[in-house]
Amino acid sequence: MIYNLYFHPLARFPGPFWARTTLFWRFWHDLTGLSHWTIQDCHRKYGDVFRVGPNELSFASVQAYKDIYAAKGPRPLKSEFYDMLGTGFSESCVVTERDHKWALQKRALFTSAMSSKALMEQEVVIQRCIDGFVEKLGKLGGGPGGLDLTKWYMMLSFDIGGEMAFGESFGCVDAETSNHWLDTIFAHLHAISIMDNIRRMPLVEKTARLIPTKWTTGIRNRITGFAREKSKRRIERSGETVDFLSNVVEKVRSGKISHEEMAAHCSIIAIASSETSATSLATITYFLLRSPAVHNRLKAEIRDHFKSPQEIDIASATKLPYLFAVIEEGLRIVPTTTVGFLRRVPFPGIEVDGHFVPGGTEVSVSGWTTARDERYFHDPLSFKPERWLDPECKDVKEASQPFSLGPRSCPGKTFAYAQMSVELAKMIWTYDMELVDPSLDWEKQVRLHFVLWKPELYVRFIERKLS
């Protein structure tokens, strides 16, 4: 404790006493699920950088984003956390690979799959999933109790994620219920957030190893086994159809990559694509229904532009300026990058936002804090899509990085915008919507356990009357 406080290479950085001296401060706040609020409060107290743990710094500035994630010189590498995220697979994937050179090679597998051209080729599949979802909203959500959109957005995004990762839907929307793999995944991700803290504590980690293996690996093995089975089925269907994975499947069949690597890629794509889209859609819907003027303006744009929901496609929906602004504002106010993406500083060290950070330090940027900073956004806690359209607006837009930035940024950005644009446009064209509980403070109930745990969001759907 004395060493960490006075003699550690990070001793000059400010922070809460228990954060500077022990690992338990970080662990405790991660367990509560409120670490995003706590870190924001600490940045307000200590400034753009503070000590989250004895060997970890949190930053909250635009320059730190660039220095940590998009540096052109010596680049911080992904931390050991990503080894845990990929646990259960013997091969790393596009997200969990820590070596920068290998990561770029794995990313190249998906360059064509994530292109606008590939997206248009798969539009019929995406539209089929969304149309089924929109139909269910009116059928099941028209009564006084409405429908829990947190759950239904997750189910829809998971179905689309299944099409994207494995070439087949999970069938959640059709069955009107969640999939067992979806439920297992979130238990696994919650466990990873705990284990990430434990791996920093050698004594605790050694004690944890005494726990019977079947207790700690059961969930992991169900996830990896399911991914292997699904990816094997996709390989067996090779040649039947062209989809997002066609290039990867051919690489497996030619022996250039292993089936294990494909399973790892598919698993993380299904998880990442579904969770992030579902979080953003729930956020947008909540703030939209709490902001009547914004809601009415968006309804007018969508309903004036399209004569029927059948006219709504990716090309047209993604060109609606106010819809784009609404999505951008939703991505800003509750960013899916709330958790700081940990990086390990290379030796001997680098400069981050004017501070020399010694090699071996773990660093990250708090996306939640930066996107809600008054220095970068006027009235940052208000939902104001107009800020993304007004050429006179002085907001620093690059303080919002919902897909991160640099060579390790999210490759599915185009897909995410397309999916959200079509979903929102079709839903808003078809229904008038209202919160079942207008007093709901949904945002305050969100919890962070690596990914965002979202409370129920009950919405009532009234099919619009066409004159």
C-alpha positions in Angstrom: 0.0 0.0 0.0 2.8 2.4 0.9 4.6 1.6 -2.4 1.5 2.1 -4.5 0.8 5.4 -2.7 4.3 7.0 -2.8 6.7 5.0 -5.0 4.7 3.4 -7.8 5.4 4.9 -11.3 1.8 6.2 -11.3 2.0 7.8 -7.8 1.8 11.3 -9.2 -1.6 10.7 -10.7 -4.6 11.7 -8.5 -7.5 9.4 -7.6 -9.5 8.1 -4.6 -7.3 6.8 -1.8 -8.5 3.2 -2.1 -8.2 3.2 -5.9 -4.6 4.3 -5.7 -3.6 1.8 -3.0 -5.7 -1.3 -3.7 -7.5 -3.2 -6.5 -10.7 -3.5 -4.4 -12.0 0.0 -5.2 -12.4 -0.9 -8.9 -13.7 -4.4 -8.1 -16.4 -3.0 -5.7 -17.7 -0.4 -8.2 -17.7 -3.0 -11.0 -19.8 -5.3 -8.8 -22.4 -2.6 -8.2 -22.9 -2.0 -11.9 -22.5 1.7 -11.3 -18.9 2.2 -12.2 -19.8 4.4 -15.2 -21.4 7.0 -12.9 -18.6 6.7 -10.3 -15.9 7.2 -12.9 -17.7 10.2 -14.3 -17.9 11.7 -10.8 -14.2 11.1 -10.3 -13.3 12.8 -13.6 -15.3 15.8 -12.5 -13.3 15.9 -9.2 -9.8 14.9 -10.4 -9.8 16.1 -14.1 -9.1 14.4 -17.4 -7.1 11.6 -15.9 -7.3 9.7 -12.6 -6.0 6.5 -11.1 -8.7 3.7 -11.2 -6.3 1.2 -9.7 -2.7 1.0 -8.7 -1.6 0.3 -12.3 -4.6 1.7 -14.3 -5.6 5.1 -15.5 -8.9 6.4 -16.8 -8.9 9.3 -19.3 -11.8 11.5 -20.5 -10.7 13.7 -23.4 -10.8 13.8 -27.1 -7.0 13.8 -27.3 -6.8 10.7 -25.1 -9.1 8.9 -27.6 -6.6 9.6 -30.4 -3.5 8.8 -28.3 -4.8 5.5 -27.0 -6.8 4.1 -29.8 -5.6 5.8 -33.0 -1.9 6.5 -32.4 0.4 6.4 -35.4 3.5 5.6 -33.4 4.0 3.0 -30.7 0.4 1.8 -30.1 -1.1 0.5 -26.8 -2.2 -3.1 -27.3 -5.3 -4.7 -26.0 -5.0 -5.8 -22.4 -5.2 -9.3 -20.9 -9.0 -8.7 -20.5 -9.4 -9.8 -24.1 -7.9 -13.2 -23.3 -10.7 -13.7 -20.9 -13.3 -12.5 -23.4 -12.1 -15.2 -25.8 -11.8 -17.9 -23.2 -13.1 -21.3 -24.3 -11.8 -21.0 -27.8 -8.3 -22.2 -28.7 -8.1 -19.6 -31.4 -8.5 -15.8 -31.1 -10.9 -13.8 -33.2 -11.2 -10.4 -34.8 -12.1 -8.8 -31.4 -10.0 -10.8 -28.9 -6.7 -11.0 -30.9 -4.3 -8.7 -28.9 -1.4 -8.7 -31.4 -1.9 -5.7 -33.7 -0.5 -7.4 -36.9 -2.5 -10.6 -36.5 -5.6 -8.5 -35.6 -5.4 -6.6 -38.9 -5.2 -9.9 -40.8 -8.2 -11.3 -39.0 -10.1 -8.1 -39.6 -9.4 -8.3 -43.4 -11.5 -11.5 -43.4 -14.6 -9.3 -42.8 -13.7 -6.2 -44.9 -15.9 -7.3 -47.8 -18.5 -8.8 -45.6 -19.1 -5.5 -43.8 -19.1 -3.4 -46.9 -22.1 -1.4 -48.2 -22.3 -3.7 -51.2 -22.5 -6.9 -49.0 -25.1 -5.2 -46.8 -27.4 -4.5 -49.8 -27.0 -8.1 -50.9 -28.3 -9.3 -47.5 -31.1 -6.7 -47.3 -33.8 -9.2 -48.0 -32.8 -11.2 -44.9 -32.6 -8.2 -42.7 -35.9 -6.9 -43.9 -37.6 -10.2 -43.2 -36.5 -10.1 -39.6 -37.6 -6.5 -39.1 -41.0 -7.0 -40.8 -41.7 -9.9 -38.5 -40.7 -7.8 -35.5 -42.9 -4.8 -36.5 -45.9 -7.1 -37.0 -45.5 -8.6 -33.5 -45.4 -5.1 -31.9 -48.9 -4.4 -32.9 -50.2 -7.9 -32.2 -48.7 -8.1 -28.7 -48.1 -4.5 -27.6 -51.4 -2.8 -28.3 -53.0 -3.5 -24.9 -52.7 -1.4 -21.8 -49.6 -3.3 -20.6 -47.7 -2.7 -23.8 -44.5 -4.7 -24.7 -41.1 -4.7 -23.1 -38.9 -3.3 -25.9 -35.7 -3.9 -24.0 -36.4 -7.6 -24.3 -37.8 -7.5 -27.9 -35.0 -5.3 -29.3 -32.6 -7.9 -27.9 -34.5 -10.7 -29.4 -34.7 -9.0 -32.8 -31.0 -8.0 -32.8 -30.0 -11.5 -31.8 -32.1 -13.0 -34.7 -30.3 -10.6 -37.1 -27.0 -11.4 -35.4 -27.6 -15.1 -36.0 -28.2 -14.4 -39.7 -25.1 -12.4 -39.8 -22.8 -14.8 -37.9 -24.2 -18.2 -38.7 -26.4 -17.7 -41.7 -29.6 -18.5 -39.8 -31.9 -16.7 -37.4 -32.3 -17.9 -33.8 -36.1 -17.6 -34.2 -36.6 -15.5 -31.0 -39.2 -13.1 -32.5 -41.2 -15.9 -34.2 -41.2 -17.9 -31.0 -41.9 -14.7 -28.9 -39.3 -15.8 -26.4 -35.6 -15.5 -25.7 -33.1 -18.1 -26.8 -31.2 -20.2 -24.2 -27.8 -19.1 -25.8 -28.8 -15.5 -25.5 -29.5 -15.9 -21.8 -26.3 -17.8 -21.2 -24.2 -15.2 -23.0 -25.1 -12.4 -20.6 -24.4 -14.6 -17.6 -21.0 -15.3 -19.1 -20.3 -11.6 -19.8 -21.2 -10.7 -16.3 -18.9 -13.4 -15.0 -16.1 -12.0 -17.2 -16.4 -8.6 -15.7 -15.8 -10.2 -12.3 -13.0 -12.4 -13.5 -11.3 -9.4 -15.1 -10.9 -8.0 -11.6 -9.8 -11.3 -10.1 -7.0 -11.8 -12.7 -5.4 -8.6 -11.3 -5.2 -10.1 -7.8 -2.8 -13.1 -7.8 -3.8 -14.3 -4.3 -7.5 -14.2 -5.1 -6.9 -15.8 -8.5 -5.1 -18.7 -6.9 -8.0 -19.2 -4.4 -10.5 -19.0 -7.3 -8.7 -21.9 -9.0 -9.7 -24.2 -6.1 -13.3 -23.9 -7.1 -14.4 -27.1 -9.0 -13.9 -26.6 -12.7 -17.5 -27.7 -13.6 -18.8 -24.7 -11.7 -16.7 -22.1 -13.5 -16.6 -23.5 -17.0 -20.2 -24.8 -17.5 -21.5 -21.6 -18.9 -18.4 -21.0 -21.0 -18.6 -24.5 -22.5 -22.3 -24.2 -23.4 -21.5 -21.0 -25.3 -18.4 -22.3 -27.2 -20.1 -25.7 -27.9 -23.2 -23.9 -29.4 -21.0 -21.7 -31.5 -19.0 -24.6 -32.8 -22.2 -26.5 -33.7 -23.7 -23.5 -35.5 -20.6 -22.7 -37.4 -20.2 -26.3 -38.5 -23.7 -26.3 -39.9 -22.9 -23.1 -41.8 -19.8 -24.7 -43.3 -21.9 -27.7 -44.4 -24.3 -25.3 -46.2 -21.5 -23.8 -48.2 -22.5 -22.9 -51.7 -26.2 -22.8 -51.0 -26.2 -19.0 -50.5 -24.0 -16.0 -50.4 -24.0 -14.2 -47.1 -21.8 -12.3 -44.6 -19.7 -15.4 -43.9 -19.2 -16.8 -47.4 -15.6 -15.5 -47.5 -14.8 -17.0 -44.1 -16.4 -20.3 -45.0 -14.3 -20.6 -48.1 -11.1 -19.9 -46.1 -12.1 -22.8 -43.7 -12.8 -25.2 -46.6 -9.4 -24.3 -48.2 -7.6 -24.8 -44.9 -6.4 -21.2 -44.6 -8.2 -20.8 -41.2 -9.5 -23.4 -38.8 -13.0 -24.3 -37.9 -12.2 -23.2 -34.3 -11.2 -19.7 -35.5 -14.4 -19.4 -37.5 -16.4 -20.4 -34.4 -14.7 -17.8 -32.3 -15.4 -15.1 -35.0 -19.0 -16.1 -35.3 -19.6 -16.2 -31.5 -18.2 -12.7 -30.9 -20.0 -11.3 -34.0 -23.4 -12.6 -32.8 -22.8 -11.2 -29.4 -21.4 -7.8 -30.3 -23.8 -7.0 -33.2 -26.9 -7.9 -31.2 -26.1 -6.3 -27.8 -24.9 -3.0 -29.1 -27.8 -2.5 -31.5 -30.4 -3.5 -28.9 -28.9 -1.1 -26.3 -28.9 1.8 -28.8 -32.4 1.1 -30.0 -33.7 1.0 -26.4 -31.9 4.2 -25.5 -33.3 6.0 -28.6 -36.8 4.8 -28.0 -36.8 5.9 -24.3 -35.5 9.4 -25.0 -37.7 9.7 -28.1 -40.8 9.0 -26.1 -39.7 11.4 -23.3 -39.2 14.2 -25.9 -42.5 14.9 -27.7 -41.1 17.6 -30.0 -38.3 15.3 -31.2 -40.7 12.4 -31.6 -43.2 14.4 -33.6 -40.5 15.8 -35.9 -39.2 12.3 -36.6 -42.6 10.9 -37.3 -43.3 13.7 -39.7 -40.0 13.1 -41.6 -40.6 9.4 -41.9 -44.3 9.5 -42.7 -43.9 12.4 -45.2 -41.1 10.6 -47.0 -42.7 7.1 -47.3 -46.2 6.3 -48.6 -46.0 2.8 -47.1 -43.6 0.7 -45.0 -42.8 -1.4 -48.0 -41.0 1.6 -49.5 -38.6 1.7 -46.5 -35.2 0.2 -47.4 -31.6 0.6 -46.3 -30.7 3.1 -49.0 -33.6 5.4 -48.3 -33.8 5.1 -44.5 -30.1 5.9 -44.0 -30.5 9.1 -46.0 -33.1 10.7 -43.7 -31.2 13.5 -42.0 -33.3 13.8 -38.8 -33.4 10.0 -38.3 -29.6 10.0 -38.6 -29.4 12.8 -36.0 -31.7 10.9 -33.6 -29.5 7.8 -33.9 -26.3 9.8 -33.4 -27.8 11.5 -30.3 -28.9 8.1 -28.8 -25.4 6.7 -29.4 -23.9 9.7 -27.6 -26.1 10.0 -24.5 -25.9 6.3 -23.6 -22.8 5.0 -25.5 -22.3 1.3 -26.1 -18.6 2.1 -25.4 -19.5 3.1 -21.8 -16.9 0.6 -20.6 -13.4 1.8 -21.2 -11.7 -0.5 -23.8 -8.5 -1.4 -21.9 -5.1 -1.1 -23.5 -1.7 -1.9 -22.2 0.9 0.8 -22.8 4.1 -0.4 -24.6 7.5 0.1 -23.0 9.1 2.4 -22.2 5.9 4.5 -22.3 3.9 6.9 -24.4 2.3 10.4 -24.0 -1.4 10.4 -23.5 -3.1 13.8 -23.6 0.1 15.5 -22.4 0.9 13.0 -19.7 3.8 10.6 -19.9 2.4 7.1 -19.1 5.0 4.5 -18.3 5.0 1.1 -20.1 2.9 -1.6 -18.6 0.1 0.7 -17.5 -3.5 -0.2 -18.4 -5.3 2.8 -19.9 -8.8 3.5 -21.3 -11.1 6.4 -22.1 -14.5 6.6 -20.4 -16.9 7.0 -23.3 -19.7 7.7 -20.9 -17.9 10.6 -19.3 -16.5 12.1 -22.5 -19.8 12.1 -24.4 -21.5 13.9 -21.5 -18.8 16.5 -20.9 -20.0 20.2 -21.0 -16.7 21.2 -22.6 -17.7 19.2 -25.7 -21.5 19.3 -25.8 -23.8 22.1 -24.7 -26.5 20.8 -22.4 -25.0 17.3 -22.6 -27.7 15.5 -20.5 -30.5 16.6 -22.8 -31.6 14.6 -25.9 -31.0 17.1 -28.7 -30.7 15.5 -32.2 -30.5 19.0 -33.7 -26.9 19.3 -32.5 -25.9 16.9 -35.3 -27.6 19.0 -38.0 -26.9 22.6 -37.1 -23.8 23.8 -39.0 -23.4 26.6 -36.4 -23.3 24.2 -33.5 -20.0 24.4 -31.7 -20.2 20.9 -30.1 -17.0 18.8 -30.4 -18.6 15.8 -32.2 -15.5 13.7 -32.0 -16.0 13.4 -28.2 -18.7 10.8 -29.1 -17.0 7.6 -30.3 -19.7 4.9 -30.1 -17.8 2.6 -32.4 -14.3 3.6 -31.0 -11.7 4.7 -33.5 -8.5 3.7 -35.1 -7.5 0.4 -36.7 -9.3 -1.6 -34.0 -12.6 0.3 -34.2 -15.9 -1.6 -34.8 -16.0 -3.0 -38.3 -19.8 -3.3 -38.2 -20.6 0.4 -38.1 -22.3 0.6 -41.5 -24.3 -2.5 -40.7 -25.4 -1.0 -37.3 -26.6 2.3 -38.8 -28.5 0.4 -41.5 -30.2 -1.9 -39.1 -31.2 0.8 -36.7 -32.4 3.1 -39.4 -34.7 0.6 -41.0 -36.1 -0.7 -37.7 -36.9 2.7 -36.4 -38.3 4.0 -39.7 -40.7 1.0 -40.1 -41.8 1.0 -36.5 -42.5 4.8 -36.3 -44.2 4.8 -39.7 -46.6 2.0 -38.6 -47.3 2.9 -35.0 -48.0 5.7 -32.6 -46.1 4.9 -29.4 -46.2 5.9 -25.8 -44.5 4.8 -22.6 -46.7 2.7 -20.4 -45.1 4.5 -17.4 -44.4 8.1 -18.3 -42.5 8.7 -15.0 -40.0 5.9 -15.8 -36.4 6.9 -15.2 -34.9 4.2 -17.4 -31.5 5.8 -17.8 -30.8 5.7 -14.0 -31.5 2.0 -13.8 -29.0 1.0 -16.4 -26.1 -1.1 -15.0 -22.7 -1.8 -16.4 -21.3 -5.3 -16.3 -18.9 -5.1 -19.2 -22.0 -4.6 -21.4 -25.0 -2.5 -20.3 -27.7 -4.3 -18.4 -30.9 -2.5 -19.3 -34.2 -2.3 -17.3 -37.6 -3.1 -18.8 -39.0 -0.6 -21.2 -42.7 -1.1 -21.6 -44.2 0.7 -24.6 -47.7 0.7 -25.9 -48.2 0.5 -29.7 -51.3 2.1 -31.4 -51.6 1.4 -35.1 -51.9 4.7 -36.9 -55.1 5.6 -38.6 -54.6 6.3 -42.3 -56.9 8.9 -43.8 
